[in-house]
Amino acid sequence: METQQDPMKDDLPLMANTSYMLAKHYVLDLDVDFTRKVIEGIIVLFFETGSQYRKNSTGEEASQTQFDEACKRRASEPCHIPATNVSACSSKTEYKDFTACGKGEEDTSDKNGNHSNQDQASGISSSKDCCDIGNNGNKDFLLVLDCCDLAVLKVEEVDVATVSGIEKLTRLAQLTGVSKELENLRNQIVHELVTLSADRWKEQLYYFTCCSQAPGCGELLFTTGPWSLEIRKPGVKTAVDFPHAIRIWYKTKPEGRSVTWTTDQSGRPCVYTVGSPINNRALFPCQEPPVALSTWQASVRTAADFVVLMSGENSAEPVQLQEGILSWYYYVTMPMPASTFTIAVGCWQEVKQQSLAAPGQTNIEFSLPSSQSDFRLVFRILCNHVEYPCRFQNPAARLQAVIPYRVFTPWSLVECCKEHLLQLIPQCLSAAYNTLGTHPFSRLDVLIVPSNFSSLGMA
């Protein structure tokens, strides 16, 4: 049984079993509803087999300890599958159709997020059933994600093998004729996708998008607890054979501790992520151990009156889907902790520069001592992080003292920002560059947040 934690006193429990399955990329497709104070939609996770299996080629012994611990922890927890009325939504159906059939259903989760659909669990009603399928004592592998204050509606495997052109990635044209099992082919496709070279990042994002929209190929059993989401596929004993691309339908809760629903300085509604106390666990299921560095992309829809800002490398511009509804798309190619994912939605106004120069294109002259220039050259050569499109390897980026930036604020503070903030930001960026060197990110959005904003970084 998961123990109750006091975020003010206790460290957050790291439940995700990243040594067996490591999330490498998230694709989020979300709707923001200010009326219900809910963010709902779909997240698709792409995994690599963890370090535990790279050390143990069979994985059988390595996984046994983890299974035993999971069974002990969940000794009194039932194992559930999604309710029938949710399952009736076709995996090929557009998200708007899922929303239509999901909004009308009764929320069967209790205050801890545990689904109360034992009557529809097809006989799976105890921890023994969930961890031991009765096959000579062999136990199913459990994928454990960090999760809190979320209502999980459905989990399924994604059939990435149906994506058109996926065989063009690398060696898949040869593998297709060799693979004996479709499940192995799907996992091999995900492996090829997440390990694609950094110079093919645009192609990689494209196929991540295509794979996230691929049809499902079977629902997975799941249980939600106070701090985790546990997923299994009956008959799958090891992480190697577990689906490496899964899709989760879920929605946040108004009281979720990862987001704050409030009003801005102009009295208009807004919502934003909070850097503490539980990171993003109440925004989407994720992995939080320090080893879990991932990339992500997200499409967020909201009413046309609102602006969606997010941690991303692109300056997103809205696309009108239908009258009164806009969609915003952001992506990140630098692997980072899931806790660094940020989002803010509100009736913000962009504060424009008064000069003819575009924001962020201010040409600030500076001089570097020769020793500092030499140090930056050595640092570039010794860049030993995981592969991604690194700006330290880009000569133009290494000379960019002021990166492109945008400033957003409630309408009541627009004039104040024009008078004070616009002149200050390029000076701050230039000073940071002269002190720390190349900016790791290609752009920046600055948002004037409400006074009740709280962040661990400001503690």
N, C-alpha and C positions, 0 to 999 in steps of 0.2 A: 504494500500500500504506500502510495506516495505521501510523504509527510507534508503538512502545511508549513509554509515558510512565511516569516515576517520580513518583507523587503527592507524594513528599517533596521533590522538587526542581523539577519542571516544573509549569507551569500546566495545568489541565485543557483538553483540546482541545474547542473549540466546533464540533461537526460539523454541527448542525442548520442547514438552509438556510432560516432564518426570513424572509429577504427575498422568498422565493417562496411559502412556505406557513407561516402563523402559527397555532399551536394556541391556541384560545380557551377550550376546555372539555374536561375529562377526566371520563369516567364509569368508575369501577373497580368490579369485581365479583369479590371475592377470597375464597379459603379459606386459613386458616392451619393448617398441619400441623406440630405439634411433634415428631412421631415422625420424620419425614423432614427436618425443619428446612427447610421449603419454604413459600413463599407462591405460590399459583398461581391463575390465573383469566383474566379478560378485562378489557381496557381499550378503551374506545371514545374516539377523538379527533375533535373537531370543529374544522375549520380555516376560516380566512379567507384569501383570496389576499393575499400579502405586499406590502410597499411597492414592491418592484421592478416589479410589474405595474401598480401604480397610477401609476407614473411612465411606464411604457411600455405603451401600450394594446394592442399586439400581443403583446408578451412574447417574440417569436421571437428577436430579437437578444440580449435580456437573458438568456435562458435558455441561450444557446449557451456562454457562458463557464463557467457553472456545470457544464454537462454535460461540457465538456472537462476541467475540473479533476477531476470525479468519475471520469472514465475514466482519467486519469493516476494518480490516487490508488489506483485499484483495478485497475491494469494486470495484476496477477498473481492477482487474486481471482476465483474462479468465481461465477456467479450461480445461485441455487438457488430452487426452489419447495418448498412444504411436502411432507413425505412422504405417500405415498398413504394409509397407514393413518390419518393424522391428518385428511386431507382427507375421509375417509369420514364423519366426524362432520357431521351436517346442521347448517346454520346456524340452522335453526329448532328444533333440539334444545335442551332445557333444559341449563343448565350442569352439572347433576349427571350427565347422560348424557355430556357431553364429558369430565368427570372420569373416568368409568368407562372410556371407551375410551382416554383419554390415559395413565392410570396404568399400564396394562398394556403400553404400547409401550416399545420400547428407546430410550433417549436417544441420538440419533445425532449430537449436537453434540460438538465437540472442546473442549479446555480454553479456547479463545478464544471459544467460543460459535458457531463457524461450523458450519452443518449440513452433514453429509456425505452428501447424497442426490443426488449427481450422476447416478446411474443413473436417477433418476426425474425429471430436469429437462427432459424433452422436448426434448433437443438443445441446451438453453441451458447451455453449458459454458465460456464464456470471457467476459472483460470486453467484447470486441467485440460478442458476441451480446447482452450485457446493455445496452450503451449505444448500439448501432447495430443496428436491425432490418433493415438492408439496403434501406431505402426511399429511394434517392437520397442516402444518407448522413445522413438525418434521424435524430435520436436521441430516445429516449424520455425523458420527464421523470423525474427521480429525487427522491423525497421522502426526506430524510435526517433521522433522529432521533438524539438522544443516547441511548446505550444501552451498558451494560457488565455483564458477569457475568449475563446473562439467557439462558434457553433459549426462543427464539421458536418456536412450534409452527405457527402459521397466521396469515395476514393476509387480510382480505377487505373488500370495499366493502359498506357498509350501505345498504339500500334504504329510506331515510327517507320516500320517497313513499308507502309502504304504511301509514304511521301514521294511524290514524283521527282525524279532526278537525284534522289538521295545517294544513289550508287556512284555518282560522280565525285563524291567527296575525296576519297583517296583510293584505297585498295578494295573497296566494297564490290567492284565488278568481279573481282576474282573470288571473293569470299562467298558471294551469293550461291555459286554452284557447289561450294564445299560444305556449307552449313547443313547439318542434318536436322536441326530443330529450329523452328521459327523463333522461339524464345531466345536462343543463343544469337540468332541473327539480329534481333532487336537490340540486345545488349551490346553487340559488336558495333552496330550503327551509332549508338549513343557514345561508345568509347571513341570511335573515330571522330565524332562531332566535337566532343569536349576537349580532345587533344589536337585539334586542328591548329596549324601554325599561326602565330600572331599576325602575320602579314595577310592572312585570309579572314580577318575578323568581320568584315562586312558580309562575306559569304556565310560565315558561321552564324551571325545574327539572323540572316535570312532563313537558314535551315532550322534554327531554333524556333523561329516563328512558325514555319511550316509544320514542324514536328508537334508544337504545342496545340495546333489545330487539327491534328490527325485524329481519326476516330478511336474510341476506346476498344479494348479487346478483353474485357472482363473486369468486374468489380472486385475490389480487394476488401478484406475484413479489417475493421479498425475499432479502436477503443480510445476515447479521450479521457484524460485524467486532469488533475489540477495543474500539472506542469508538463504534460507530454501528450503526443499523439502517437499511438502504436499501431502499426500496419503489418498485416501478414497476408501471404498467399498460400492457401492450403496445399500441402504437399511439397512446398519449397523449403529445403533444409538449410541452405547456405546463402550468404550474401551474393556469391558469384551468380547464382541462378535466379536471384530475386529481380523483379523488373527494375530496370535502371531509368525508366521514364514513367512517372506517375502523375496523375491529374487529381487535384483536390478541389471540390466545391465547398465553399465555406462562407461565413459572414462574421463580422466583428460584432461585439456587443456594446451598447451605449456606455456601459460602465467599464469597458476594457481599459486597462492601465497603460497601453502603448500609445493611445491617441487622446487628444483633448478636444472636446466639442465646446466651443465658446463663442464669444463675439469679439470683433476687433475694436479698435479705438473709434470707429465710426458707427458702432452699434450693429454691424452686419455679421451674420453667422460665418464661422470659419472652423476648420479642423486642422490639426497638425500633429505630427508625431512628437513624442516626448523622449528625451535621451535617457530618462530614468523613470521608474525604478526597475522595469522588467524588459528594457530594450524593445524589440519589435515582436515579441512572442504573442501579443494580443492583436497584431496586425496581419501576420501570416505565419503558417507553420514553417519552421526553419531549423537550422543547426547553429548552435552558439559556441561550442568549444573553440578555443583559439585557432586550432588547425583548420577550421572550416572557413576557408576563403573562397568566395564565389563571385561570379558576375551576374547581372540581371538586366532584364528589360521589362517595361511595364506600360500598358495602355490603360488610361484612367478616363472614365466618362463622367460628366457632371452637367448640370444646367449651364446654359450659355452665359449666365451672369457671373460665373465663377472662373477663377484662374487656378490651374494646377501647377504647382512648383514641386520639383523632385530632384533628389541627387541624381545627376546624369551628366553625360559628357556632351550632349547636344542641347542647343537652345530650342526647346520644343515650341512649335506653333500649332494652335488648335485646328482640328479638322471637324467640320460640321457633318454629323451623321444623319441627323434629322432636325426638324424645326425645334429649336430650343435646347438641343443636346450637342455638346462638343466633346471631342476625344483628344487627349493629350498623350504623346508617346515619348518616353525617355529610355536611354540605355546606358550601361556602364561596362567597359571592357577591362577595367583594372580589377582583379580579384580582391575583394574586401570582405570584412565580417558582415554578416547580415544585420548587425546592430547599427551599421552606418547608413542603412537605407532610410531616407527621410522623405516625407511628403507633407505638403501644406496646401490646403484648398481654401480659397476665400475670395472675396470681392476686391482683390488687390488691383491697384493702379500702377502701371509701369511709369517710372519717373525718367523722362528722356533728357539727354544732354541738350544744352541750349546751343552749342556750337554745331558746325556742319559735320564735324567728325563723329563717327558712330561710337556708341558706348564701348569702352575698352580699347579703342584704337589710339588713345593718347600716346604721343611719342615722347617719352621721358628719357632724357639723356643721362647716362651714368658712365662711370669708369671703374674698372676692376683692377686691383693690383695684380701684377703678373703672377704672384704666388697663388692668388685665389683662382685665377684662370687655369693655372696648371692643376690645381686641386680638382677643379670641376672636370677636367679632361680625364684625370685618373679615376675619379668617381664613376664617370660614364663607362670606362672600360671594366671596372670592377663591379658593375651592376649585376648582382647574383640572385635577384628575385625570380619567381616563377615567370614563365614567358607570357607577355602581353604587350600591346602596342605602347611601349614605354616612351614618354616624352624626353627622358634623359638621353635617348639615342637619336633624338631629332635635333639637328643643329639649329634650325629656326626656333624651336621651342626653347632651347637653352639660352637664346638671346632675347627672349620675350619678357621684359620686366613687368609689364602690365597685361594680364590676360583679359580677354573679353569678359564683360560683366553686365548684368542687368540689375536694376533696383526696383523693388516692388513695395508698395506701402498702402495702407488704407487711404481713401481719398482725402480724409481730413488732415493728413500729414504730408501731402504732396509738396506744398510750397516750402515747408520746413526742410524736407529732404533735398529739394533743389538748392536751397540756400546753404545748407551745411554739409550734407552727406556726399553729394556728387563730387565736391572738391576734395573730400577726405579719402575716398576709396582708392583712387589711383596712387596717392601718396603712400597709403598703407601697403598696397600690393607691391609697389616699387621697393619700399623698405624691407618687406619680407623677402623679396628676390635678392636684394643686396646682402641680406643676413643669411638666408638659408639656401639660396641658389634657385635652380629651375623649379617653377611651379609644377607639381605632380599632375595637376588637372588642367584641362584646356580652357575652362570657362568657369564663371562663378555667378550665381544668383544671390542677391542680398535681399532679405525680407525683413521688414519692420514688424516684429511679432507683438502680440498683446502683452500687457504688463504681467499677466498671470502665467506667462511662459516659464517653465521650469526645466532645467537641464542639469545632468550630472556634471557637465563641464563647467557649470557656473557655481558649483557647490563651494 
